[in-house]
Amino acid sequence: MKRREFIRQAGAGSLAVGAAGLLTACGNEQQEHRVEAKTQQQNFEWKMVTTWPKNFPGLGTSAEKLAELITEMSGGRLQVKVYGANELVPAFEVFDAVSRGTAEIGHGAAYYWKGKSEAAQFFSTVPFGMTAQEMNGWMYHGDGLKLWRELYRQFGLIPAPAGNTGVQMGGWFNKEINSVADLQGLKMRIPGLGGEVLKRAGGTPVNLPGGELFTSLESGAIDATEWVNPYNDLAFGLYKAAKYYYYPGFHEPGTTLEAIVNQQAFESLPKDLQSIVLNACKVVNQDMLAEYTARNPAALKTLVEKHHVDVRPYPDDVLATLRKYSEEVVQELADKDDFTKRVYQSYSAFLQGCREWGKLSEIPYLRARDGI
């Protein structure tokens, strides 16, 4: 065969192969588009389980807002029905329920799941740690959310910040706290790392869901309880069960609440619905903090002026001792395994940066504004 004829035939063969490959690629792309189009026409129904009593102000209502937002933003293509604590599963079984697919989404707080992983507590709150504003910075513009999702991936879950209560109150006590000695033997409902700090100080931490706090405090089963802050504490009527209301909430300076989504359910959604779920979480994360900022002052005024609650600061030496114990507890936690150490290092570095900036911004401004 002449060289020119060989080249012509070879070129034709290459074109044919290329055309076939192009047709195959186009066919695959068309198939993907058909699957995506079909998925976009589907309607999805999700169940949300929460650790909060149904429609409880701030916490439960924010879960409802999240469900409503997802439903509305999706034009009804993804409808979410909310189940409060004990309606579908008990409060502290939310994590497992979403992990195994009993529900597609949950709303709670990561420190409830320290039995799954000690590192989970960093993604809710750390005693004497970051405020709500700082936590949001770490989550969205630091490594916080990336590390959180890495941790939950082994459980088939995708976490997202979905609320923050801000700085909490120290709690309700049936006796005065005048020194560290008054913490000895104290039975207090206090979860997460705050409970470990109390234990180090000689107290006995108890983990109870919100719905059991009032009766446990009133009956004497516990001596004290922290819950959230005036807005929620007033709603629970805790002033009827305890006399002293202490501050500040050293144990929860900015508690991030979470939405946890079953990974398989999430990945079955079209891209636009996935985006709606994650962005709805961001909206609720911001809205909850705004709601607490708006509601707490009026609730505190009611507690003091109408119910004559005795609001007291923790003594300075008590706070100093608790801060020391907190540093020990967190450092020991960080040393447990390599992943927890990575989280601790990321958290600590971000917090240190916030401290340096806060010395020039928030702290001096608040002192100047309030004349303190």
C-alpha positions as CSV (number, residue, x, y, z in Angstrom):
1,M,0.0,0.0,0.0
2,K,1.3,3.4,-0.9
3,R,2.3,5.6,2.0
4,R,-0.3,8.3,1.2
5,E,-3.1,5.7,1.0
6,F,-2.1,4.2,4.4
7,I,-2.1,7.6,6.1
8,R,-5.5,8.4,4.6
9,Q,-7.0,5.1,5.9
10,A,-5.3,5.4,9.3
11,G,-6.7,8.9,9.7
12,A,-10.2,7.7,8.8
13,G,-9.9,5.0,11.4
14,S,-8.8,7.4,14.1
15,L,-11.7,9.7,13.2
16,A,-14.0,6.8,13.5
17,V,-12.6,5.8,16.9
18,G,-12.8,9.4,18.1
19,A,-16.3,9.8,16.9
20,A,-17.3,6.6,18.6
21,G,-15.7,7.8,21.8
22,L,-17.4,11.2,21.5
23,L,-20.8,9.5,21.0
24,T,-20.2,7.3,24.0
25,A,-19.3,10.3,26.1
26,C,-22.4,12.2,24.9
27,G,-24.5,9.2,25.6
28,N,-23.2,9.0,29.2
29,E,-23.8,12.7,29.7
30,Q,-27.3,12.5,28.3
31,Q,-28.0,9.5,30.6
32,E,-26.7,11.5,33.6
33,H,-28.9,14.4,32.6
34,R,-31.9,12.1,32.3
35,V,-31.2,10.7,35.8
36,E,-30.7,14.2,37.2
37,A,-33.9,15.4,35.5
38,K,-35.8,12.4,36.9
39,T,-34.4,13.0,40.4
40,Q,-35.4,16.7,40.2
41,Q,-39.0,15.6,39.5
42,Q,-39.1,13.4,42.6
43,N,-40.6,14.5,45.9
44,F,-38.8,13.5,49.1
45,E,-40.2,13.1,52.6
46,W,-37.8,13.2,55.5
47,K,-38.2,12.7,59.3
48,M,-36.3,14.9,61.7
49,V,-35.7,13.7,65.3
50,T,-34.5,16.1,68.0
51,T,-33.1,16.0,71.5
52,W,-35.5,18.8,72.5
53,P,-39.1,18.8,73.7
54,K,-41.5,19.5,70.8
55,N,-41.7,23.2,70.0
56,F,-39.6,24.1,73.1
57,P,-38.8,27.9,72.8
58,G,-35.5,28.5,71.0
59,L,-34.2,25.0,70.8
60,G,-37.3,23.0,69.6
61,T,-38.7,25.9,67.6
62,S,-35.4,26.3,65.7
63,A,-35.6,22.7,64.6
64,E,-39.1,23.5,63.4
65,K,-37.8,26.5,61.5
66,L,-35.1,24.4,59.9
67,A,-37.8,21.9,58.7
68,E,-40.0,24.7,57.4
69,L,-37.2,26.4,55.6
70,I,-36.1,23.2,53.8
71,T,-39.7,22.5,52.8
72,E,-40.4,26.1,51.6
73,M,-37.0,26.6,49.8
74,S,-37.5,23.4,47.9
75,G,-41.0,24.3,46.8
76,G,-42.3,21.3,48.7
77,R,-40.0,18.8,46.8
78,L,-38.3,18.0,50.2
79,Q,-40.8,17.9,53.0
80,V,-39.5,17.5,56.6
81,K,-41.6,16.4,59.5
82,V,-40.2,17.1,63.0
83,Y,-40.5,14.7,66.0
84,G,-39.6,16.0,69.4
85,A,-37.7,14.0,72.0
86,N,-39.5,10.7,72.8
87,E,-42.0,11.1,70.0
88,L,-40.1,8.8,67.6
89,V,-36.9,8.0,69.6
90,P,-35.6,9.0,73.0
91,A,-33.6,12.3,73.2
92,F,-30.2,10.6,73.5
93,E,-30.9,8.1,70.6
94,V,-31.0,10.8,67.9
95,F,-27.5,10.2,66.7
96,D,-28.0,6.4,66.3
97,A,-31.5,6.9,64.7
98,V,-30.1,9.1,62.0
99,S,-27.0,7.0,61.5
100,R,-29.0,3.9,60.8
101,G,-31.6,5.7,58.7
102,T,-34.6,5.6,61.0
103,A,-34.7,9.3,60.4
104,E,-33.0,11.3,57.7
105,I,-32.0,14.3,59.8
106,G,-31.6,15.1,63.5
107,H,-31.1,18.2,65.6
108,G,-29.2,18.2,68.8
109,A,-25.7,19.0,70.3
110,A,-22.4,17.1,69.6
111,Y,-21.4,16.9,73.3
112,Y,-24.2,14.4,73.8
113,W,-22.3,11.9,71.7
114,K,-19.0,11.8,73.5
115,G,-19.7,8.0,74.0
116,K,-19.2,7.7,70.2
117,S,-16.1,9.9,70.1
118,E,-14.6,12.2,72.8
119,A,-13.6,14.6,70.0
120,A,-17.2,15.4,69.3
121,Q,-17.4,17.7,72.3
122,F,-15.1,20.2,70.6
123,F,-17.8,20.8,68.0
124,S,-20.4,21.9,70.6
125,T,-18.6,23.9,73.3
126,V,-15.5,23.9,75.5
127,P,-15.4,25.3,79.0
128,F,-13.7,28.7,79.0
129,G,-13.5,28.3,75.2
130,M,-14.8,30.1,72.1
131,T,-17.9,32.3,72.0
132,A,-20.6,31.8,69.4
133,Q,-19.0,34.3,67.0
134,E,-15.7,32.6,67.4
135,M,-17.1,29.2,66.9
136,N,-18.8,30.3,63.6
137,G,-15.4,31.7,62.5
138,W,-13.7,28.4,63.2
139,M,-16.4,26.3,61.6
140,Y,-16.9,28.3,58.4
141,H,-13.5,29.8,57.8
142,G,-11.2,27.6,59.8
143,D,-10.8,23.8,60.0
144,G,-13.8,23.2,62.3
145,L,-16.4,22.0,59.9
146,K,-13.9,20.0,57.8
147,L,-12.7,18.1,60.9
148,W,-16.3,17.6,62.2
149,R,-17.4,16.1,58.9
150,E,-14.3,13.9,58.9
151,L,-15.2,12.6,62.3
152,Y,-18.9,11.9,61.5
153,R,-18.2,10.2,58.2
154,Q,-17.4,6.9,59.9
155,F,-21.0,6.9,61.2
156,G,-22.5,7.7,57.8
157,L,-23.5,11.2,58.9
158,I,-23.0,14.8,57.6
159,P,-23.0,17.5,60.4
160,A,-23.7,21.2,60.0
161,P,-23.9,24.1,62.5
162,A,-27.6,24.7,63.1
163,G,-28.0,27.1,66.0
164,N,-26.1,28.7,68.8
165,T,-27.3,29.8,72.3
166,G,-24.5,32.2,73.0
167,V,-23.0,32.5,76.5
168,Q,-25.2,30.5,78.9
169,M,-25.9,31.0,82.6
170,G,-24.1,29.1,85.2
171,G,-27.2,27.3,86.4
172,W,-29.7,26.8,89.2
173,F,-28.7,25.8,92.6
174,N,-30.5,24.8,95.8
175,K,-27.6,26.0,97.9
176,E,-25.1,28.9,97.8
177,I,-21.7,28.5,96.1
178,N,-19.3,30.6,98.2
179,S,-16.2,28.5,97.7
180,V,-14.8,25.5,95.8
181,A,-15.7,23.4,98.9
182,D,-19.4,24.0,98.1
183,L,-19.0,22.0,94.9
184,Q,-17.9,18.8,96.8
185,G,-20.6,16.1,96.4
186,L,-22.8,18.4,94.4
187,K,-25.1,16.5,92.1
188,M,-25.6,18.6,89.0
189,R,-27.0,18.1,85.6
190,I,-24.2,19.3,83.3
191,P,-23.2,17.6,80.1
192,G,-20.0,17.4,78.1
193,L,-16.6,18.7,79.2
194,G,-18.3,21.0,81.7
195,G,-19.4,17.9,83.6
196,E,-15.8,16.6,83.6
197,V,-14.6,19.9,85.1
198,L,-17.3,19.7,87.8
199,K,-16.2,16.1,88.6
200,R,-12.6,17.3,88.9
201,A,-13.8,19.8,91.5
202,G,-15.5,17.1,93.5
203,G,-19.0,17.3,92.2
204,T,-21.1,14.6,90.5
205,P,-22.2,15.4,86.9
206,V,-25.5,13.9,85.7
207,N,-26.6,13.8,82.1
208,L,-30.4,14.3,81.7
209,P,-32.5,15.4,78.8
210,G,-34.2,18.8,79.1
211,G,-37.7,17.3,79.8
212,E,-36.5,15.7,83.1
213,L,-34.8,18.7,84.6
214,F,-37.6,20.3,86.6
215,T,-38.8,17.2,88.3
216,S,-35.3,16.0,89.1
217,L,-34.4,19.4,90.6
218,E,-37.7,19.7,92.5
219,S,-37.5,16.2,93.9
220,G,-33.9,16.6,95.1
221,A,-32.6,13.9,92.7
222,I,-30.1,16.6,91.7
223,D,-28.9,19.6,93.6
224,A,-28.4,21.9,90.7
225,T,-28.8,22.1,86.9
226,E,-27.6,24.2,84.1
227,W,-29.9,24.4,81.1
228,V,-29.4,27.4,78.8
229,N,-30.1,31.0,79.7
230,P,-33.0,33.1,80.9
231,Y,-35.2,32.6,77.8
232,N,-35.2,28.8,78.1
233,D,-34.9,28.7,81.9
234,L,-38.0,30.8,82.3
235,A,-40.0,28.6,79.9
236,F,-39.1,25.5,81.9
237,G,-40.1,27.2,85.2
238,L,-36.8,26.3,86.9
239,Y,-37.2,29.3,89.2
240,K,-39.9,27.2,91.0
241,A,-37.4,24.4,91.8
242,A,-34.3,26.3,92.8
243,K,-33.5,29.6,94.6
244,Y,-30.0,30.6,93.3
245,Y,-29.2,31.5,89.7
246,Y,-25.5,31.7,89.1
247,Y,-23.4,33.2,86.2
248,P,-21.4,33.1,84.0
249,G,-21.8,29.9,82.1
250,F,-18.1,29.0,82.1
251,H,-19.0,25.5,80.8
252,E,-20.9,26.7,77.7
253,P,-19.6,30.0,76.4
254,G,-21.1,29.6,72.9
255,T,-22.8,26.3,72.3
256,T,-23.1,25.2,68.7
257,L,-26.1,23.1,68.0
258,E,-26.1,20.6,65.1
259,A,-28.1,19.3,62.3
260,I,-26.9,15.7,61.5
261,V,-27.9,14.3,58.1
262,N,-27.9,10.7,57.0
263,Q,-25.2,10.6,54.3
264,Q,-27.0,8.1,52.1
265,A,-30.2,10.2,52.2
266,F,-28.3,13.4,51.5
267,E,-26.5,11.9,48.5
268,S,-29.8,10.6,47.0
269,L,-30.9,14.2,46.7
270,P,-30.3,16.3,43.5
271,K,-27.6,19.0,43.9
272,D,-30.1,21.9,44.3
273,L,-31.8,20.2,47.3
274,Q,-28.5,19.3,48.9
275,S,-27.6,23.0,48.7
276,I,-30.9,24.0,50.2
277,V,-30.4,21.7,53.2
278,L,-27.0,23.0,54.0
279,N,-27.9,26.7,53.4
280,A,-31.1,26.3,55.5
281,C,-28.8,25.1,58.4
282,K,-26.7,28.3,58.0
283,V,-29.8,30.5,58.2
284,V,-31.1,28.8,61.4
285,N,-27.6,28.9,62.9
286,Q,-27.6,32.7,62.6
287,D,-31.3,33.1,63.4
288,M,-31.1,31.2,66.7
289,L,-28.3,33.3,68.1
290,A,-30.3,36.5,67.1
291,E,-33.4,35.2,68.8
292,Y,-31.5,34.5,72.1
293,T,-29.9,37.9,72.0
294,A,-33.4,39.4,71.6
295,R,-35.3,37.3,74.2
296,N,-32.8,36.9,77.1
297,P,-33.0,40.5,78.4
298,A,-36.8,40.4,78.8
299,A,-36.7,36.9,80.3
300,L,-34.1,37.9,82.8
301,K,-36.1,41.0,83.8
302,T,-39.2,38.7,84.4
303,L,-37.2,36.3,86.5
304,V,-35.8,39.0,88.7
305,E,-38.7,41.5,89.0
306,K,-41.7,39.1,88.9
307,H,-40.3,35.9,90.4
308,H,-37.6,37.5,92.7
309,V,-34.9,35.1,91.5
310,D,-31.5,35.5,93.4
311,V,-29.0,36.1,90.6
312,R,-25.4,35.8,91.7
313,P,-21.9,35.7,90.2
314,Y,-19.6,32.7,90.8
315,P,-16.9,33.9,93.3
316,D,-13.6,34.7,91.5
317,D,-11.7,32.0,93.3
318,V,-14.3,29.4,92.2
319,L,-13.9,30.5,88.6
320,A,-10.2,30.5,88.8
321,T,-10.2,26.9,90.1
322,L,-12.7,25.8,87.5
323,R,-10.5,27.4,84.8
324,K,-7.5,25.5,86.0
325,Y,-9.4,22.2,86.0
326,S,-10.8,22.9,82.5
327,E,-7.3,23.3,81.1
328,E,-6.3,20.0,82.6
329,V,-9.4,18.2,81.4
330,V,-9.1,19.5,77.8
331,Q,-5.4,18.7,77.6
332,E,-6.0,15.2,78.8
333,L,-8.7,14.7,76.3
334,A,-6.4,15.9,73.5
335,D,-3.8,13.3,74.4
336,K,-6.3,10.4,74.0
337,D,-5.8,9.8,70.3
338,D,-4.3,11.4,67.2
339,F,-7.5,12.7,65.7
340,T,-8.6,14.3,68.9
341,K,-5.2,15.9,69.1
342,R,-5.6,17.3,65.6
343,V,-9.0,18.8,66.6
344,Y,-7.6,20.3,69.8
345,Q,-4.6,21.9,68.0
346,S,-6.9,23.4,65.4
347,Y,-9.3,24.7,68.1
348,S,-6.6,26.0,70.3
349,A,-4.8,27.9,67.6
350,F,-8.0,29.5,66.4
351,L,-9.0,30.5,69.9
352,Q,-5.6,32.0,70.6
353,G,-6.0,34.2,67.5
354,C,-9.4,35.3,68.7
355,R,-8.0,36.1,72.1
356,E,-5.4,38.4,70.7
357,W,-7.9,40.2,68.5
358,G,-10.5,40.4,71.3
359,K,-8.0,42.3,73.5
360,L,-8.0,45.1,70.9
361,S,-11.7,44.9,69.8
362,E,-14.6,43.4,71.7
363,I,-13.3,43.5,75.3
364,P,-12.1,47.1,75.4
365,Y,-15.1,48.3,73.4
366,L,-17.6,46.7,75.9
367,R,-15.6,48.1,78.8
368,A,-15.7,51.6,77.2
369,R,-19.4,51.3,76.3
370,D,-20.5,50.2,79.7
371,G,-18.0,52.2,81.8
372,I,-16.5,49.1,83.5
